[in-house]
Amino acid sequence: MGEEEMALETLVSIETDPPPASLPVGCNRYSLRCLAATSIICGCSCLGIMALVFAVKAEERRKAGKPEEALFWGNRARRLALASIAVWLGVLVLTPLLFWLLSYAIAQAE
């Protein structure tokens, strides 16, 4: 009977142990902050600043022990940072194209 009680206690203690605290997927504080800072420098800075604010919120929520909120804010920060870089790349590609179209239209008008 003593071995059965010990096995039961071991089983219960294994089930009641909390899982080790880990970062939610997509909520690495260093990569989010670096991506946000990169989007400020190499992207549309207003979206990059918002991405940095959301990255800091995600880190604060993670420290507070709220992984669902940290994941939400981390995903929002990543989306804004990538949108910032995409907008800037779009501007870099479309500006020369629009100048070429304008010069072509002027040449055809003459």
SETI-559400 format. One record per residue (C-alpha): residue number from 1; x, y, z. Coordinates in nm, 3 decimals, decimal comma. Example, Ala and Ser with C-alpha at 12.3 -4.5 7.8 and 13.67 -1.06 7.14 Angstrom:
2
     n        px        py        pz
     1     1,230    -0,450     0,780
     2     1,367    -0,106     0,714
//
This chain:
110
     n        px        py        pz
     1     0,000     0,000     0,000
     2     0,287     0,239     0,066
     3     0,416     0,213    -0,291
     4     0,072     0,285    -0,437
     5     0,034     0,600    -0,227
     6     0,381     0,717    -0,332
     7     0,298     0,653    -0,698
     8    -0,028     0,845    -0,658
     9     0,150     1,137    -0,494
    10     0,409     1,140    -0,769
    11     0,138     1,133    -1,031
    12    -0,051     1,418    -0,865
    13     0,260     1,627    -0,815
    14     0,357     1,585    -1,182
    15     0,010     1,694    -1,295
    16    -0,008     1,993    -1,061
    17     0,338     2,130    -1,136
    18     0,307     2,447    -1,346
    19     0,479     2,435    -1,684
    20     0,805     2,626    -1,703
    21     0,758     2,989    -1,800
    22     0,853     3,042    -2,161
    23     0,810     3,318    -2,413
    24     0,502     3,296    -2,629
    25     0,565     3,227    -2,994
    26     0,656     3,550    -3,169
    27     0,724     3,745    -2,851
    28     1,101     3,752    -2,833
    29     1,168     4,092    -2,682
    30     1,500     4,148    -2,856
    31     1,380     4,059    -3,204
    32     1,064     4,270    -3,167
    33     1,255     4,572    -3,046
    34     1,522     4,532    -3,314
    35     1,259     4,493    -3,585
    36     1,075     4,801    -3,458
    37     1,396     5,005    -3,444
    38     1,487     4,890    -3,795
    39     1,142     4,991    -3,918
    40     1,193     5,338    -3,771
    41     1,527     5,379    -3,948
    42     1,458     5,187    -4,270
    43     1,087     5,240    -4,302
    44     0,800     5,477    -4,249
    45     0,898     5,621    -3,912
    46     0,546     5,690    -3,780
    47     0,450     5,322    -3,818
    48     0,789     5,218    -3,677
    49     0,737     5,425    -3,364
    50     0,400     5,262    -3,308
    51     0,564     4,922    -3,358
    52     0,822     5,009    -3,093
    53     0,549     5,116    -2,850
    54     0,364     4,789    -2,904
    55     0,687     4,589    -2,866
    56     0,746     4,752    -2,528
    57     0,385     4,678    -2,428
    58     0,436     4,315    -2,526
    59     0,746     4,292    -2,309
    60     0,569     4,452    -2,012
    61     0,276     4,211    -2,045
    62     0,517     3,917    -2,063
    63     0,690     4,033    -1,744
    64     0,352     4,071    -1,576
    65     0,272     3,706    -1,652
    66     0,007     3,767    -1,918
    67     0,126     3,560    -2,217
    68    -0,196     3,600    -2,420
    69    -0,176     3,978    -2,407
    70     0,197     3,966    -2,476
    71     0,133     3,756    -2,784
    72    -0,138     3,999    -2,902
    73     0,083     4,307    -2,865
    74     0,385     4,126    -3,008
    75     0,193     4,026    -3,321
    76     0,064     4,380    -3,361
    77     0,417     4,520    -3,325
    78     0,552     4,277    -3,586
    79     0,273     4,360    -3,833
    80     0,328     4,734    -3,795
    81     0,705     4,703    -3,832
    82     0,673     4,494    -4,147
    83     0,408     4,731    -4,286
    84     0,642     5,023    -4,220
    85     0,924     4,860    -4,414
    86     0,686     4,756    -4,694
    87     0,550     5,111    -4,729
    88     0,900     5,253    -4,750
    89     1,008     4,996    -5,009
    90     0,693     5,075    -5,207
    91     0,779     5,444    -5,204
    92     1,136     5,370    -5,312
    93     1,015     5,158    -5,604
    94     0,719     5,372    -5,713
    95     0,892     5,713    -5,706
    96     1,136     5,642    -5,993
    97     0,858     5,465    -6,181
    98     0,632     5,769    -6,150
    99     0,913     6,003    -6,263
   100     0,971     5,780    -6,565
   101     0,599     5,783    -6,647
   102     0,586     6,161    -6,608
   103     0,885     6,216    -6,836
   104     0,734     5,975    -7,090
   105     0,401     6,162    -7,081
   106     0,577     6,496    -7,126
   107     0,782     6,357    -7,418
   108     0,467     6,225    -7,585
   109     0,287     6,557    -7,536
   110     0,562     6,749    -7,722
//
